[in-house]
């Protein structure tokens, strides 16, 4: 989150009424609160304690995008949840979220050979580009919903059975050809 706050400090320079909500509690909170004061973001950043999932879902309805700057999150299921609410995602090219977010559903920020400050600047530029283009934001919002639907269990199960049927049909064709050749 320290990278996200650095990025947001850059965003505020151009979009002074932007808001950033940080959800959750943990050992980093006091350090993040100090960072908020350091960057003079007290009027733009809100801390919300950990929420039950249904309240988190309501929070998605009142926000535009998900900033997920995790350096090593293996799953990042909050990314899929947010996308299912039409929230484009800005994440790093590390961990599981980079595999969930496509160019049609959000932005994956490159980190290789970049300093923290460089990553934060690129992240800020991507956020501002989204905020300044209603068309791009709408495209990514629709893409986020579409991408999240690819992970629905019913769809995955249907695809699995469709593949099994195709394999079985292919085997039957091969068996029929073998029996004719004998």
MARBA-3410 file (N, C-alpha, C, O; in Angstrom, 1 decimal):
182
0.8,-1.2,0.0,0.0,0.0,0.0,0.9,1.3,0.0,0.4,2.3,-0.4 ~ 2.1,1.1,0.5,3.0,2.3,0.4,3.2,2.8,-1.0,3.3,4.0,-1.2 ~ 3.2,1.9,-2.0,3.4,2.3,-3.4,2.1,3.0,-3.8,2.1,4.0,-4.6 ~ 0.9,2.4,-3.4,-0.3,3.0,-3.8,-0.5,4.5,-3.3,-0.9,5.4,-4.0 ~ 0.0,4.7,-2.1,-0.1,6.0,-1.5,0.8,7.0,-2.2,0.5,8.2,-2.4
2.0,6.5,-2.6,2.9,7.4,-3.4,2.3,7.7,-4.7,2.3,8.9,-5.2 ~ 1.6,6.7,-5.4,1.0,7.0,-6.6,-0.2,7.9,-6.4,-0.4,8.9,-7.2 ~ -1.0,7.7,-5.4,-2.1,8.6,-5.1,-1.7,10.0,-4.9,-2.4,11.0,-5.3 ~ -0.5,10.2,-4.2,0.0,11.6,-4.0,0.2,12.3,-5.3,0.1,13.5,-5.4 ~ 0.6,11.5,-6.3,0.8,12.1,-7.7,-0.5,12.4,-8.3,-0.7,13.4,-9.0
-1.5,11.5,-8.2,-2.8,11.7,-8.7,-3.4,13.0,-8.2,-4.0,13.7,-9.0 ~ -3.3,13.2,-6.9,-3.9,14.4,-6.3,-3.4,15.7,-6.8,-4.1,16.7,-6.9 ~ -2.2,15.7,-7.3,-1.6,16.9,-7.9,-2.4,17.3,-9.2,-2.5,18.5,-9.5 ~ -3.0,16.4,-9.8,-3.8,16.7,-11.1,-5.3,16.5,-10.9,-6.1,17.2,-11.6 ~ -5.7,15.7,-10.0,-7.1,15.5,-9.7,-7.4,15.7,-8.2,-7.4,14.7,-7.5
-7.5,16.9,-7.8,-7.5,17.3,-6.4,-8.7,16.7,-5.6,-8.6,16.6,-4.4 ~ -9.8,16.3,-6.3,-10.9,15.8,-5.6,-11.0,14.3,-5.6,-12.0,13.7,-5.2 ~ -9.9,13.6,-6.0,-9.9,12.2,-6.0,-10.0,11.7,-4.6,-9.5,12.3,-3.6 ~ -10.5,10.5,-4.4,-10.7,9.9,-3.1,-10.1,8.5,-3.1,-10.2,7.8,-4.2 ~ -9.5,8.1,-2.0,-8.8,6.7,-1.9,-9.3,6.1,-0.6,-9.1,6.7,0.4
-9.9,4.9,-0.7,-10.4,4.2,0.5,-9.5,3.0,0.7,-9.3,2.2,-0.2 ~ -9.0,2.9,1.9,-8.2,1.7,2.3,-9.0,0.9,3.3,-9.4,1.4,4.3 ~ -9.3,-0.4,2.9,-10.1,-1.2,3.7,-9.2,-2.3,4.4,-8.4,-2.9,3.8 ~ -9.4,-2.4,5.7,-8.7,-3.4,6.5,-7.9,-2.9,7.6,-7.6,-1.7,7.7 ~ -7.6,-3.7,8.5,-6.7,-3.4,9.6,-5.5,-4.3,9.6,-5.6,-5.4,9.0
-4.5,-3.9,10.2,-3.3,-4.7,10.3,-2.1,-4.0,10.8,-2.2,-2.8,11.1 ~ -1.0,-4.6,10.8,0.2,-4.0,11.4,0.7,-2.8,10.6,1.5,-2.0,11.2 ~ 0.3,-2.7,9.4,0.8,-1.6,8.5,0.0,-0.3,8.7,0.4,0.7,8.2 ~ -1.1,-0.4,9.3,-2.0,0.7,9.3,-1.4,2.0,9.9,-1.5,3.1,9.3 ~ -0.7,1.9,11.0,-0.1,3.1,11.6,1.0,3.7,10.6,1.1,4.9,10.5
1.7,2.9,10.0,2.7,3.4,9.0,2.0,4.0,7.8,2.5,5.1,7.3 ~ 0.9,3.4,7.4,0.2,4.0,6.2,-0.5,5.4,6.7,-0.5,6.3,5.9 ~ -0.9,5.5,7.9,-1.5,6.7,8.4,-0.4,7.8,8.4,-0.7,9.0,8.1 ~ 0.8,7.4,8.8,1.9,8.4,8.8,2.2,8.8,7.3,2.5,10.0,7.1 ~ 2.2,7.9,6.4,2.4,8.2,5.0,1.3,9.2,4.5,1.6,10.1,3.7
0.1,8.9,4.9,-1.0,9.8,4.5,-0.7,11.3,5.0,-0.9,12.2,4.2 ~ -0.2,11.4,6.2,0.1,12.7,6.7,1.3,13.3,6.0,1.4,14.5,5.6 ~ 2.3,12.4,5.7,3.5,12.9,5.0,3.2,13.5,3.6,3.7,14.5,3.3 ~ 2.3,12.8,2.9,1.9,13.2,1.6,0.8,14.3,1.6,0.3,14.7,0.6 ~ 0.3,14.6,2.8,-0.8,15.6,3.0,-2.1,15.1,2.3,-2.7,15.9,1.5
-2.4,13.9,2.5,-3.6,13.3,1.9,-4.8,13.1,2.9,-5.7,12.3,2.5 ~ -4.7,13.7,4.0,-5.7,13.4,5.1,-7.1,13.7,4.6,-8.1,13.0,5.0 ~ -7.3,14.6,3.7,-8.7,14.9,3.2,-9.1,14.1,2.0,-10.3,14.1,1.6 ~ -8.2,13.2,1.5,-8.5,12.4,0.3,-8.4,10.9,0.6,-8.9,10.1,-0.2 ~ -7.9,10.5,1.7,-7.8,9.1,2.0,-8.6,8.8,3.3,-8.6,9.4,4.3
-9.4,7.7,3.1,-10.2,7.2,4.2,-9.8,5.8,4.6,-9.6,4.9,3.7 ~ -9.7,5.5,5.9,-9.4,4.2,6.3,-10.7,3.6,6.9,-11.4,4.2,7.7 ~ -11.0,2.4,6.4,-12.2,1.7,6.9,-11.7,0.4,7.5,-10.9,-0.3,6.9 ~ -12.1,0.0,8.7,-11.7,-1.2,9.3,-12.2,-2.4,8.4,-13.0,-2.2,7.5 ~ -11.7,-3.6,8.7,-12.1,-4.8,8.0,-13.6,-4.9,8.0,-14.3,-4.6,9.0
-14.2,-5.3,6.9,-15.7,-5.3,6.7,-16.1,-6.7,6.4,-15.4,-7.5,5.9 ~ -17.4,-7.0,6.9,-18.0,-8.3,6.4,-18.1,-8.2,4.9,-18.2,-7.1,4.3 ~ -18.1,-9.3,4.2,-18.1,-9.4,2.8,-19.3,-8.6,2.2,-19.1,-7.9,1.2 ~ -20.5,-8.8,2.7,-21.6,-8.1,2.1,-21.5,-6.5,2.2,-21.9,-5.8,1.3 ~ -20.8,-6.0,3.2,-20.6,-4.6,3.3,-19.5,-4.1,2.3,-19.6,-3.0,1.8
-18.5,-5.0,2.1,-17.5,-4.7,1.1,-18.1,-4.6,-0.2,-17.8,-3.8,-1.0 ~ -19.1,-5.5,-0.5,-19.8,-5.5,-1.8,-20.5,-4.2,-2.0,-20.5,-3.6,-3.1 ~ -21.1,-3.7,-1.0,-21.8,-2.4,-1.1,-20.8,-1.3,-1.3,-21.1,-0.3,-2.0 ~ -19.6,-1.4,-0.7,-18.6,-0.4,-0.9,-18.1,-0.3,-2.4,-17.8,0.7,-2.9 ~ -18.1,-1.5,-3.0,-17.7,-1.5,-4.5,-18.7,-0.6,-5.3,-18.2,0.0,-6.3
-19.9,-0.6,-4.9,-20.9,0.2,-5.7,-20.6,1.7,-5.6,-21.1,2.4,-6.5 ~ -19.9,2.1,-4.6,-19.6,3.6,-4.5,-18.2,4.0,-4.9,-17.7,5.1,-4.6 ~ -17.5,3.0,-5.5,-16.1,3.3,-5.9,-15.9,3.0,-7.4,-16.7,2.2,-8.0 ~ -14.9,3.6,-8.0,-14.7,3.5,-9.4,-13.7,2.4,-9.9,-13.9,1.7,-10.8 ~ -12.6,2.3,-9.1,-11.6,1.3,-9.5,-11.0,0.7,-8.3,-11.0,1.3,-7.2
-10.3,-0.5,-8.5,-9.6,-1.1,-7.4,-8.1,-1.0,-7.7,-7.6,-1.4,-8.7 ~ -7.4,-0.4,-6.7,-6.0,-0.3,-6.8,-5.4,-1.4,-5.9,-5.7,-1.4,-4.7 ~ -4.7,-2.4,-6.5,-4.3,-3.5,-5.8,-2.8,-3.7,-6.0,-2.3,-4.4,-6.9 ~ -2.0,-3.0,-5.2,-0.5,-2.9,-5.4,0.3,-4.0,-4.6,1.4,-3.8,-4.2 ~ -0.3,-5.2,-4.5,0.3,-6.2,-3.7,1.6,-6.7,-4.4,1.7,-6.8,-5.6
2.6,-6.9,-3.6,3.9,-7.3,-4.1,4.0,-8.9,-4.2,4.9,-9.4,-4.9 ~ 3.1,-9.6,-3.5,3.3,-11.0,-3.5,2.0,-11.8,-3.1,2.0,-12.8,-2.4 ~ 0.8,-11.3,-3.4,-0.4,-11.9,-3.1,-0.7,-13.0,-4.1,-0.7,-12.8,-5.3 ~ -0.8,-14.2,-3.6,-1.0,-15.4,-4.5,-2.3,-15.4,-5.2,-2.5,-15.8,-6.3 ~ -3.4,-15.0,-4.5,-4.7,-15.2,-5.0,-5.3,-13.9,-5.4,-5.6,-13.7,-6.6
-5.5,-13.0,-4.5,-6.1,-11.7,-4.8,-7.6,-11.8,-5.3,-8.0,-11.2,-6.2 ~ -8.4,-12.6,-4.5,-9.7,-12.8,-4.9,-10.6,-11.6,-4.9,-11.6,-11.5,-5.5 ~ -10.1,-10.6,-4.1,-10.8,-9.3,-4.1,-10.8,-8.7,-5.5,-11.7,-7.9,-5.8 ~ -9.8,-9.0,-6.2,-9.7,-8.5,-7.6,-10.9,-9.0,-8.4,-11.5,-8.2,-9.1 ~ -11.2,-10.3,-8.3,-12.3,-10.9,-9.1,-13.6,-10.3,-8.5,-14.5,-10.0,-9.3
-13.7,-10.1,-7.2,-15.0,-9.5,-6.7,-15.2,-8.1,-7.2,-16.3,-7.8,-7.7 ~ -14.1,-7.3,-7.2,-14.3,-6.0,-7.7,-14.6,-5.9,-9.1,-15.5,-5.1,-9.6 ~ -14.0,-6.8,-9.9,-14.3,-6.8,-11.4,-15.7,-7.2,-11.6,-16.3,-6.7,-12.6 ~ -16.3,-8.1,-10.8,-17.6,-8.5,-11.0,-18.6,-7.3,-10.7,-19.8,-7.4,-11.2 ~ -18.2,-6.3,-10.1,-18.9,-5.1,-9.9,-18.6,-4.0,-10.9,-19.0,-2.8,-10.7
-17.8,-4.4,-11.9,-17.5,-3.4,-13.0,-16.4,-2.5,-12.6,-16.2,-1.4,-13.2 ~ -15.6,-2.8,-11.6,-14.5,-2.0,-11.3,-13.2,-2.4,-12.0,-12.7,-3.5,-11.8 ~ -12.7,-1.6,-12.9,-11.4,-1.9,-13.5,-10.3,-2.0,-12.3,-10.5,-1.4,-11.3 ~ -9.3,-2.8,-12.6,-8.3,-3.0,-11.6,-6.9,-2.5,-12.0,-6.6,-2.7,-13.2 ~ -6.2,-1.8,-11.2,-4.8,-1.4,-11.4,-4.0,-2.2,-10.4,-4.1,-2.1,-9.2
-3.1,-3.1,-10.9,-2.3,-4.0,-10.1,-0.9,-4.0,-10.6,-0.6,-3.5,-11.7 ~ 0.0,-4.7,-9.9,1.3,-4.9,-10.3,1.5,-6.2,-11.0,0.6,-7.1,-10.9 ~ 2.5,-6.4,-11.8,2.8,-7.6,-12.5,3.4,-8.7,-11.6,4.3,-9.5,-12.1 ~ 2.9,-8.8,-10.4,3.5,-9.7,-9.4,2.3,-10.5,-8.8,1.2,-10.0,-8.7 ~ 2.6,-11.8,-8.5,1.5,-12.6,-7.8,0.4,-12.9,-8.7,0.4,-12.8,-9.9
-0.7,-13.4,-8.1,-1.9,-13.9,-8.8,-2.7,-12.8,-9.6,-3.2,-13.1,-10.6 ~ -2.9,-11.6,-9.0,-3.7,-10.7,-9.7,-3.3,-10.4,-11.2,-4.1,-10.1,-12.0 ~ -2.0,-10.4,-11.5,-1.5,-10.2,-12.8,-2.1,-11.2,-13.8,-2.2,-10.9,-15.0 ~ -2.5,-12.4,-13.3,-3.1,-13.4,-14.2,-4.6,-13.2,-14.3,-5.2,-13.8,-15.2 ~ -5.2,-12.5,-13.4,-6.6,-12.3,-13.4,-7.0,-11.0,-14.3,-8.0,-11.0,-15.0
-6.1,-10.0,-14.2,-6.4,-8.8,-14.9,-5.8,-8.8,-16.3,-4.7,-9.1,-16.6 ~ -6.7,-8.5,-17.3,-6.3,-8.4,-18.7,-6.3,-7.0,-19.2,-6.8,-6.1,-18.4 ~ -5.8,-6.7,-20.3,-5.8,-5.4,-20.9,-7.2,-4.9,-21.1,-7.4,-3.7,-21.3 ~ -8.2,-5.8,-21.1,-9.6,-5.4,-21.3,-10.3,-5.2,-20.0,-11.5,-4.7,-20.0 ~ -9.7,-5.5,-18.9,-10.3,-5.4,-17.6,-9.6,-4.5,-16.6,-10.1,-4.3,-15.5
-8.4,-4.0,-17.0,-7.7,-3.2,-16.0,-6.3,-2.9,-16.6,-6.0,-3.0,-17.8 ~ -5.4,-2.6,-15.7,-4.0,-2.2,-16.0,-3.1,-3.0,-15.1,-3.2,-3.0,-13.9 ~ -2.1,-3.7,-15.7,-1.0,-4.4,-15.0,0.2,-3.5,-15.2,0.7,-3.4,-16.3 ~ 0.7,-3.0,-14.0,1.9,-2.1,-14.0,3.2,-3.0,-13.9,3.3,-3.8,-13.1 ~ 4.1,-2.8,-14.8,5.4,-3.5,-14.9,6.2,-3.0,-13.7,6.3,-1.8,-13.4
6.9,-4.0,-13.1,7.8,-3.7,-12.0,9.3,-4.0,-12.3,10.2,-3.5,-11.6 ~ 9.6,-4.8,-13.3,10.9,-5.3,-13.5,11.9,-4.1,-13.8,11.6,-3.2,-14.6 ~ 13.0,-4.1,-13.0,14.0,-3.1,-13.2,13.5,-1.7,-12.9,14.1,-0.7,-13.3 ~ 12.4,-1.6,-12.1,11.9,-0.3,-11.7,12.0,-0.1,-10.2,11.9,-1.0,-9.4 ~ 12.3,1.1,-9.8,12.3,1.5,-8.4,10.9,1.6,-7.9,10.0,1.7,-8.7
10.7,1.7,-6.6,9.4,1.9,-6.0,8.8,3.2,-6.5,7.6,3.3,-6.9 ~ 9.6,4.2,-6.5,9.2,5.6,-7.0,8.7,5.5,-8.5,7.8,6.1,-8.9 ~ 9.5,4.8,-9.3,9.1,4.7,-10.7,7.8,3.9,-10.9,7.0,4.3,-11.7 ~ 7.6,2.8,-10.1,6.4,2.1,-10.2,5.2,3.0,-9.8,4.2,3.0,-10.4 ~ 5.4,3.8,-8.7,4.4,4.6,-8.3,4.0,5.7,-9.3,2.8,6.0,-9.5
5.0,6.2,-10.0,4.7,7.2,-11.1,3.9,6.6,-12.2,3.0,7.2,-12.7 ~ 4.3,5.4,-12.6,3.6,4.7,-13.7,2.2,4.4,-13.3,1.2,4.6,-14.0 ~ 2.0,3.9,-12.0,0.7,3.6,-11.5,-0.2,4.9,-11.5,-1.3,4.9,-11.9 ~ 0.4,6.0,-11.1,-0.3,7.3,-11.0,-0.8,7.7,-12.4,-1.9,8.1,-12.6 ~ 0.1,7.5,-13.4,-0.2,7.9,-14.8,-1.4,7.0,-15.3,-2.2,7.5,-16.0
-1.3,5.8,-15.0,-2.4,4.9,-15.4,-3.7,5.2,-14.8,-4.8,5.2,-15.4 ~ -3.7,5.5,-13.5,-4.9,5.9,-12.8,-5.5,7.2,-13.4,-6.7,7.3,-13.7 ~ -4.6,8.2,-13.7,-5.1,9.5,-14.2,-5.6,9.3,-15.7,-6.6,9.9,-16.0 ~ -5.0,8.4,-16.4,-5.5,8.1,-17.8,-6.9,7.5,-17.7,-7.7,7.9,-18.5 ~ -7.1,6.6,-16.8,-8.5,6.1,-16.6,-9.5,7.2,-16.2,-10.6,7.2,-16.7
-9.1,8.0,-15.2,-10.0,9.0,-14.7,-10.3,10.1,-15.8,-11.3,10.7,-15.7 ~ -9.4,10.3,-16.7,-9.5,11.3,-17.7,-10.2,10.8,-19.0,-10.4,11.6,-19.9 ~ -10.5,9.5,-19.1,-11.1,9.0,-20.3,-12.3,8.2,-19.9,-12.2,7.0,-19.6 ~ -13.5,8.8,-20.0,-14.7,8.1,-19.7,-14.9,6.9,-20.6,-15.4,5.9,-20.2 ~ -14.5,7.0,-21.9,-14.6,5.9,-22.8,-13.8,4.7,-22.4,-14.3,3.6,-22.4
-12.5,5.0,-22.1,-11.6,3.9,-21.7,-12.1,3.3,-20.4,-12.1,2.1,-20.2 ~ -12.6,4.1,-19.5,-13.1,3.6,-18.2,-14.3,2.7,-18.5,-14.4,1.6,-17.9 ~ -15.2,3.1,-19.3,-16.4,2.3,-19.6,-16.0,1.0,-20.3,-16.6,-0.1,-19.9 ~ -15.0,1.0,-21.2,-14.6,-0.2,-21.8,-14.0,-1.2,-20.8,-14.3,-2.4,-20.8 ~ -13.2,-0.7,-19.9,-12.5,-1.5,-18.9,-13.6,-2.0,-17.9,-13.4,-3.1,-17.4
-14.5,-1.2,-17.6,-15.6,-1.6,-16.6,-16.4,-2.8,-17.2,-16.6,-3.8,-16.5 ~ -16.8,-2.6,-18.5,-17.5,-3.8,-19.1,-16.6,-5.0,-19.2,-17.0,-6.1,-19.0 ~ -15.3,-4.7,-19.5,-14.3,-5.8,-19.6,-14.1,-6.5,-18.3,-13.9,-7.7,-18.3 ~ -14.1,-5.7,-17.2,-14.0,-6.3,-15.9,-15.1,-7.3,-15.6,-14.9,-8.4,-15.0 ~ -16.3,-6.9,-15.9,-17.5,-7.7,-15.6,-17.3,-9.0,-16.5,-17.5,-10.1,-16.0
-17.0,-8.9,-17.7,-16.9,-10.0,-18.6,-15.8,-10.9,-18.1,-15.9,-12.2,-18.1 ~ -14.6,-10.4,-17.7,-13.5,-11.2,-17.3,-13.9,-11.9,-16.0,-13.5,-13.1,-15.9 ~ -14.6,-11.3,-15.1,-14.9,-12.0,-13.8,-15.9,-13.2,-14.1,-15.8,-14.2,-13.4 ~ -16.7,-13.0,-15.1,-17.7,-14.1,-15.5,-16.9,-15.4,-16.0,-17.5,-16.5,-15.9 ~ -15.7,-15.2,-16.5,-15.0,-16.3,-16.9,-14.6,-17.3,-15.8,-14.3,-18.4,-16.0
-14.6,-16.8,-14.6,-14.2,-17.6,-13.4,-15.4,-18.1,-12.6,-15.2,-18.7,-11.6 ~ -16.6,-17.9,-13.2,-17.8,-18.5,-12.5,-17.7,-20.0,-12.5,-17.4,-20.6,-13.6 ~ -18.0,-20.6,-11.4,-17.9,-22.1,-11.3,-18.8,-22.8,-12.3,-18.4,-23.8,-12.9 ~ -20.0,-22.3,-12.5,-20.9,-23.0,-13.4,-20.4,-23.0,-14.9,-20.5,-23.9,-15.6 ~ -19.8,-21.9,-15.2,-19.1,-21.8,-16.6,-18.0,-22.7,-16.7,-17.8,-23.4,-17.7
-17.1,-22.8,-15.6,-16.0,-23.6,-15.7,-16.4,-25.1,-15.8,-15.8,-25.9,-16.5 ~ -17.4,-25.5,-15.0,-17.9,-26.9,-15.0,-18.4,-27.2,-16.4,-18.2,-28.3,-16.9 ~ -19.2,-26.3,-17.0,-19.8,-26.5,-18.3,-18.7,-26.7,-19.3,-18.7,-27.6,-20.2 ~ -17.6,-25.8,-19.3,-16.5,-26.0,-20.2,-15.8,-27.3,-20.0,-15.4,-27.9,-21.0 ~ -15.6,-27.7,-18.8,-15.0,-29.0,-18.5,-15.8,-30.1,-19.2,-15.2,-31.0,-19.9
-17.1,-30.2,-19.0,-17.9,-31.2,-19.6,-18.0,-31.1,-21.1,-18.0,-32.2,-21.8 ~ -18.0,-29.9,-21.6,-17.9,-29.8,-23.1,-16.6,-30.4,-23.6,-16.6,-31.0,-24.7 ~ -15.5,-30.1,-22.9,-14.2,-30.7,-23.4,-14.2,-32.2,-23.3,-13.7,-32.9,-24.2 ~ -14.8,-32.7,-22.2,-14.9,-34.2,-22.0,-15.7,-34.8,-23.2,-15.3,-35.8,-23.7 ~ -16.8,-34.2,-23.5,-17.7,-34.7,-24.6,-16.9,-34.7,-25.9,-17.0,-35.6,-26.7
-16.2,-33.6,-26.2,-15.4,-33.6,-27.4,-14.3,-34.6,-27.4,-14.1,-35.2,-28.5 ~ -13.7,-34.9,-26.3,-12.7,-36.0,-26.2,-13.3,-37.3,-26.5,-12.8,-38.1,-27.2 ~ -14.5,-37.6,-25.9,-15.2,-38.8,-26.1,-15.6,-39.0,-27.5,-15.4,-40.0,-28.1 ~ -16.1,-37.9,-28.1,-16.5,-38.0,-29.5,-15.3,-38.3,-30.4,-15.4,-39.1,-31.3 ~ -14.2,-37.6,-30.1,-13.0,-37.9,-30.9,-12.5,-39.3,-30.8,-12.0,-39.9,-31.7
-12.6,-39.9,-29.6,-12.2,-41.2,-29.3,-13.2,-42.2,-30.1,-12.7,-43.1,-30.7 ~ -14.5,-41.9,-30.1,-15.4,-42.7,-30.9,-15.1,-42.7,-32.3,-15.2,-43.7,-33.0 ~ -14.8,-41.5,-32.9,-14.4,-41.4,-34.3,-13.2,-42.2,-34.6,-13.2,-43.0,-35.6 ~ -12.2,-42.1,-33.7,-11.0,-42.9,-33.9,-11.3,-44.4,-33.8,-10.7,-45.2,-34.6 ~ -12.1,-44.8,-32.9,-12.5,-46.2,-32.7,-13.2,-46.7,-34.0,-13.0,-47.8,-34.5
-14.1,-45.9,-34.5,-14.9,-46.2,-35.7,-13.9,-46.4,-36.9,-14.1,-47.4,-37.7 ~ -13.0,-45.5,-37.0,-12.0,-45.6,-38.1,-11.1,-46.9,-38.0,-10.9,-47.6,-39.0 ~ -10.7,-47.2,-36.8,-9.9,-48.4,-36.5,-10.7,-49.7,-36.9,-10.2,-50.6,-37.5 ~ -12.0,-49.7,-36.5,-12.8,-50.9,-36.8,-13.1,-51.1,-38.3,-13.2,-52.2,-38.7 ~ -13.1,-50.0,-39.0,-13.3,-50.1,-40.5,-12.1,-50.5,-41.2,-12.1,-51.2,-42.2
-10.9,-50.2,-40.6,-9.6,-50.5,-41.2,-9.3,-52.0,-41.0,-8.5,-52.5,-41.8 ~ -9.9,-52.7,-40.1,-9.6,-54.1,-39.8,-10.3,-55.0,-40.7,-10.1,-56.2,-40.7
END
